Amino acid sequence: MSDSDTVHVYDTWVRGKNGTIHFDVMTTDETTALKLARAHLAGIGEAGATITTKECQFCHSEPLVMFSTEQQRQFREQGGFILPLPA
């Protein structure tokens, strides 16, 4: 399995306007994780939320094949994808 077949999971907990927001950023590195997290937060109207390596921490790695075809496409084209989770 090569690096391009492995997804790093960044467990993310952010304090939003209406409470806690929880999601995983699935990507290859910390810099990309923070970029994708910021874009996700902006996309849900939470652009002002604080997002640092304190809120977005590496958790573990998973094989890319575990995810859907659409998620694999996003990983290859955008460098990763977001998995929204219940807070």
C-alpha positions in Angstrom: 0.0 0.0 0.0 1.5 3.4 -1.0 1.0 6.7 0.7 -1.6 7.6 -1.9 -3.7 4.7 -0.8 -3.7 5.7 2.8 -5.9 8.4 4.4 -4.9 10.2 7.6 -7.9 10.9 9.9 -7.9 14.3 11.7 -10.5 14.3 14.4 -11.9 17.8 14.6 -13.9 19.5 17.3 -14.7 23.2 16.8 -16.7 25.7 18.9 -19.3 27.1 16.5 -21.9 29.9 16.8 -24.6 27.4 17.9 -22.4 24.9 19.8 -19.9 22.2 19.1 -19.2 21.1 15.5 -17.6 17.6 15.1 -16.1 16.2 11.8 -13.2 14.2 10.6 -10.9 15.6 7.9 -9.6 12.7 5.7 -6.4 13.8 4.0 -2.6 13.2 3.8 -1.1 15.9 6.0 -1.8 18.5 8.7 -1.5 21.5 6.4 -4.1 20.1 4.0 -6.3 19.1 7.0 -6.4 22.6 8.3 -7.1 24.0 4.8 -10.0 21.6 4.2 -11.4 22.2 7.7 -11.4 26.0 7.1 -13.2 25.5 3.8 -15.7 23.2 5.3 -16.4 25.6 8.2 -16.8 28.5 5.7 -19.2 26.3 3.7 -21.5 25.8 6.7 -21.5 29.4 7.7 -18.8 29.1 10.4 -15.9 30.9 8.8 -15.1 32.7 12.0 -14.6 29.5 14.0 -11.1 28.9 15.4 -9.4 26.0 13.8 -5.8 25.1 14.7 -3.9 21.9 15.3 -5.5 21.9 18.8 -9.0 21.5 17.3 -7.9 19.4 14.3 -5.7 16.6 15.5 -4.2 13.5 13.7 -6.0 10.4 15.0 -5.1 7.4 12.9 -4.8 6.2 9.3 -7.2 4.1 7.1 -6.9 2.5 3.7 -8.5 4.7 1.0 -10.4 1.6 -0.3 -12.6 1.7 2.8 -14.3 4.9 1.5 -16.9 5.4 -1.3 -16.0 6.1 -4.9 -17.1 9.7 -4.5 -14.9 10.1 -1.4 -11.9 8.5 -3.1 -12.5 11.0 -6.0 -12.5 14.0 -3.7 -9.4 12.6 -2.0 -7.5 12.4 -5.3 -8.8 15.7 -6.8 -9.1 17.9 -3.7 -6.5 16.3 -1.4 -9.2 15.0 1.0 -12.7 15.1 2.2 -14.9 15.8 5.2 -16.9 13.3 7.2 -19.5 15.2 9.3 -20.1 13.5 12.7 -22.6 14.0 15.5 -21.3 16.3 18.2 
